[in-house]
Amino acid sequence: MAGSRGRTLVALLRWIMAVLVFPALPAGAAPDQPIPIPVAPGAWMVQGVSALGSAANRNFISNAGIVVTAEGVVVIDALGSPTLAQELLAQIRTLTPLPVTHVIVTHYHADHIYGLQAFKAAGAQVIAHRAALEYLHSDTAARRLAASREELFPWVDENTRLVEADRWIDGPTRLRIGGVEFVLQPVGPAHTPEDLVVHVPSKRLLFAGDLVFRGRVPYVGLADSRQWIASLDTLLGFPVDVIVPGHGPLSTSARADLELTRDYLDYLRRTMGEAARNMEPFEDAYAHTDWSRFERLPLFRAANRINAYNTYLLMEQQGR
């Protein structure tokens, strides 16, 4: 009984710290500015807006992480434009005079990597999973960059380029930087083939990339949702108090937030899988599906139909 009371008290104290010490965004901060938000001792995040990328929001729609060590700063993900990355570097200089020595990329989607060139220019080493190489050398990546140079101009322009990692990893990797251990755990193919999460055991902190979308509908795209669900089950085994998701505010209720993303993906697979097996046309299946649990989440209208359609096609393929 005493142990149970102790755990309850610790959980309550952590919740109080999350509310009082770790606000969602500092008072007076513009929502399109990469302002550091404390998430653990010596660690911060910047939080992108809950929207689709546009010139108006400067493609600041994803999160990035900051961990200060005795030797330098480790950044997790590089934001969606070189300008944003330069602003993030300036913000980091207000936290510490130490340089950014490493950038760990959770995956190579545009909103997480178009800022890499600014960190490379500042002397940082880029680390990512080798599975990203296929995408980086693909026509899809080239076309996406070309489209972004128009749609996101002037924040993404002819000078914006795709940046390869300096170090490619192939499996679970432990880094010790300035006395802080970082556990890089591949969890793909899920949201992307190259998905990585970054666990900082000493801080009970997890940077989850886009495996976790907090408080909004995930972007599923052509993801392997079955493996994504399995990866979320893996994340539930990490001993963490705080999760920094790829999108949305930090999570101090790790299990609930992981389960929301998992439940959404599972619901897509169950409903669209049944429709595909019954050869029900997608439009009919979509109209008949009860979306009430998720329809109030941000970006539901923007993302849910394409998520459902891609899942319908995936389940159709897997059923053959």
C-alpha positions in Angstrom: 0.0 0.0 0.0 2.8 2.4 0.9 4.5 1.8 -2.5 1.2 2.5 -4.3 0.7 5.7 -2.4 4.3 6.7 -3.2 3.9 6.1 -6.9 0.6 8.1 -6.8 2.4 11.0 -5.1 5.2 10.9 -7.6 2.7 10.9 -10.5 0.9 13.9 -9.0 4.1 15.8 -8.5 5.1 15.2 -12.2 1.7 16.4 -13.3 2.1 19.6 -11.3 5.5 20.1 -12.8 4.1 19.6 -16.3 1.4 22.2 -15.7 3.4 24.8 -13.8 6.9 24.5 -15.1 6.5 23.1 -18.6 3.8 25.3 -20.3 2.7 24.5 -23.8 4.1 27.7 -25.1 5.6 30.7 -23.2 3.2 33.6 -22.6 3.5 36.2 -25.4 5.4 33.9 -27.8 4.3 33.9 -31.4 3.0 30.4 -32.4 5.2 30.5 -35.6 8.5 31.0 -33.7 10.7 28.2 -32.5 10.7 29.1 -28.8 12.3 26.5 -26.5 9.9 24.9 -24.0 11.4 23.0 -21.0 10.5 19.3 -21.0 13.1 17.9 -18.5 16.3 19.2 -16.8 18.6 20.3 -19.6 16.1 19.5 -22.3 13.7 21.5 -24.4 11.4 21.2 -27.4 10.0 23.7 -29.9 6.5 23.1 -31.0 5.2 23.6 -34.5 1.7 24.8 -35.3 -1.1 22.3 -35.8 -1.7 22.9 -39.5 -0.6 21.8 -42.9 2.7 23.4 -44.1 2.3 26.7 -45.9 4.2 29.9 -46.7 2.1 31.6 -44.1 3.3 29.4 -41.3 6.8 29.0 -42.8 6.4 25.2 -42.7 6.7 25.3 -38.9 4.4 22.4 -38.4 6.7 19.9 -36.7 8.5 19.7 -33.4 12.3 19.6 -32.6 14.2 18.6 -29.5 17.2 20.1 -27.7 19.4 18.3 -25.1 22.3 20.2 -23.6 25.3 18.1 -22.5 28.7 18.9 -21.0 30.3 18.8 -24.5 27.6 20.4 -26.7 24.0 20.4 -27.8 22.2 17.5 -29.4 19.2 18.5 -31.6 16.5 16.0 -32.6 15.0 16.9 -36.0 15.8 20.1 -37.9 12.4 21.8 -38.7 10.9 22.6 -42.0 13.1 25.4 -43.5 16.6 26.7 -43.3 15.3 30.0 -41.8 13.5 28.1 -39.0 16.7 26.2 -38.3 18.7 29.4 -38.1 16.2 30.8 -35.7 16.4 27.6 -33.6 20.2 27.9 -33.5 19.8 31.5 -32.2 17.4 30.3 -29.5 19.8 27.6 -28.5 22.5 30.3 -28.0 20.3 31.9 -25.4 20.3 28.6 -23.4 24.0 27.8 -23.6 27.2 29.0 -25.3 28.0 25.4 -26.3 27.8 24.5 -30.0 25.3 22.1 -31.6 27.4 19.0 -32.2 24.8 16.5 -33.4 21.5 16.4 -35.1 19.5 13.2 -34.9 16.9 12.8 -37.6 13.8 10.8 -36.7 12.7 10.5 -40.3 13.2 12.3 -43.6 9.9 14.0 -44.1 10.2 17.6 -45.4 8.9 19.3 -42.3 11.6 17.7 -40.2 14.7 18.0 -42.5 14.6 21.1 -44.7 16.5 22.9 -41.9 19.4 20.4 -41.9 21.7 22.6 -44.1 21.8 25.3 -41.4 23.0 22.8 -38.8 25.6 21.4 -41.2 26.9 24.9 -41.8 27.2 25.3 -38.0 29.4 22.2 -37.8 26.9 19.6 -36.5 27.1 15.9 -37.4 23.8 14.5 -38.8 22.8 11.0 -37.7 19.9 9.0 -39.3 18.8 5.5 -40.2 20.2 4.1 -43.4 16.7 3.3 -44.7 16.3 7.0 -45.6 18.8 6.7 -48.4 16.3 5.2 -50.8 13.9 8.1 -50.3 16.7 10.7 -50.5 17.7 9.4 -53.9 14.2 9.0 -55.2 12.2 11.0 -57.7 9.6 11.5 -55.0 12.0 13.4 -52.8 13.1 15.6 -55.8 9.6 16.3 -56.8 8.6 17.2 -53.2 11.5 19.6 -52.9 10.6 21.2 -56.3 7.0 21.7 -55.2 8.0 23.0 -51.8 10.2 25.6 -53.5 7.0 27.0 -55.0 4.5 26.4 -52.3 6.7 27.4 -49.3 8.6 30.3 -51.0 10.5 32.2 -49.8 11.2 30.0 -46.8 12.1 27.1 -49.0 13.8 28.2 -52.3 16.3 27.3 -54.9 19.1 27.3 -52.2 17.3 24.7 -50.1 18.7 21.2 -50.6 18.4 17.7 -49.3 21.1 16.8 -46.8 22.4 13.3 -46.3 23.5 12.0 -42.8 27.1 12.0 -41.9 26.5 8.8 -40.0 24.0 6.2 -41.0 22.9 3.6 -38.5 21.5 0.2 -39.2 20.2 -0.9 -35.8 19.8 0.1 -32.2 22.6 2.5 -31.3 23.8 4.0 -28.0 25.6 7.3 -28.1 27.3 8.9 -25.1 27.7 12.6 -25.6 29.0 14.9 -22.9 28.0 12.4 -20.2 24.5 11.9 -21.5 23.4 8.6 -23.0 21.1 8.6 -26.0 19.5 5.4 -27.2 18.6 5.5 -30.9 16.0 2.8 -31.5 14.8 2.0 -35.1 11.0 1.4 -35.1 10.3 1.3 -38.9 9.0 0.7 -41.3 6.1 2.4 -39.7 5.3 6.1 -40.5 8.4 5.8 -42.7 10.9 3.1 -43.4 13.6 5.0 -41.5 11.7 5.8 -38.3 13.9 6.4 -35.2 13.0 7.3 -31.7 15.5 8.8 -29.3 15.4 7.7 -25.6 17.3 9.7 -23.0 17.2 7.3 -20.0 18.7 9.7 -17.5 15.9 12.2 -18.1 13.1 9.5 -18.6 12.5 11.3 -21.9 11.5 10.0 -25.3 11.6 11.9 -28.6 9.1 9.9 -30.6 9.2 11.6 -34.0 6.0 11.1 -36.1 5.1 7.8 -34.5 3.2 10.0 -32.1 0.9 12.8 -33.1 -0.5 14.4 -30.0 -3.9 16.1 -30.0 -4.4 15.8 -33.8 -5.1 13.3 -36.5 -1.9 11.7 -37.7 -0.7 11.9 -41.3 -0.7 8.3 -42.4 0.2 8.6 -46.0 1.5 5.4 -47.4 2.7 4.2 -44.0 2.7 0.5 -43.0 0.0 1.0 -40.3 0.3 -2.6 -39.1 4.0 -2.1 -38.3 3.2 1.4 -36.9 0.8 -0.1 -34.4 3.5 -2.7 -33.4 6.0 0.1 -33.0 3.7 2.0 -30.7 3.4 -1.2 -28.6 7.2 -1.2 -28.4 7.2 2.4 -27.2 4.8 1.6 -24.5 7.6 -0.5 -22.9 10.0 2.5 -22.6 10.4 3.8 -19.0 9.6 7.4 -19.7 7.7 10.2 -18.0 7.7 12.7 -20.9 7.3 12.1 -24.6 8.0 14.8 -27.2 5.9 13.9 -30.2 6.7 14.8 -33.8 3.6 17.1 -33.7 1.7 18.6 -30.9 2.4 19.5 -27.3 4.6 17.4 -25.0 3.0 14.4 -23.3 3.2 13.7 -19.6 0.5 11.0 -20.1 2.6 8.8 -22.3 0.3 5.7 -22.4 -2.8 7.7 -23.2 -1.2 9.5 -26.1 0.4 6.5 -27.5 -2.8 4.6 -27.3 -4.8 7.4 -29.0 -2.5 7.2 -32.1 -2.6 3.4 -32.0 -6.4 3.3 -31.6 -6.8 5.6 -34.6 -4.6 3.5 -36.8 -6.3 0.3 -35.6 -9.8 1.8 -36.3 -8.7 2.7 -39.8 -7.5 -0.8 -40.5 -10.6 -2.5 -39.0 -13.2 -0.3 -40.8 -11.4 0.0 -44.1 -10.3 -3.6 -44.0 -13.8 -4.8 -43.6 -14.9 -2.6 -46.5 -12.1 -3.9 -48.7 -12.9 -7.5 -47.9 -16.6 -7.0 -48.7 -15.6 -5.1 -51.9 -17.7 -2.1 -50.7 -16.8 1.0 -52.7 -14.6 3.4 -50.7 -17.0 6.4 -50.8 -19.8 4.2 -49.4 -17.5 2.8 -46.7 -16.3 6.2 -45.7 -19.8 7.7 -45.5 -21.0 4.8 -43.4 -18.1 4.8 -40.9 -18.6 6.3 -37.5 -15.8 8.8 -37.1 -17.2 10.5 -33.9 -14.3 9.5 -31.6 -11.8 11.3 -33.8 -13.7 14.0 -35.7 -13.1 16.7 -33.2 -9.3 16.4 -33.4 -7.4 19.1 -35.2 -6.7 18.3 -38.9 -9.5 15.7 -39.0 -11.0 17.2 -42.1 -7.7 17.8 -43.8 -6.2 14.3 -43.2 -8.8 11.7 -42.3 -10.3 11.0 -45.8 -6.8 10.5 -47.4 -5.8 8.4 -44.4 -8.8 6.3 -44.8 -8.4 6.0 -48.6 -4.7 5.0 -48.3 -5.6 2.4 -45.6 -8.4 1.1 -47.8 -5.9 0.5 -50.7 -3.4 -1.0 -48.3 -6.0 -3.4 -46.8 -7.1 -4.3 -50.3 -3.5 -5.2 -51.2 -2.9 -7.2 -48.1 -6.1 -9.1 -48.6 -5.1 -10.4 -52.0 
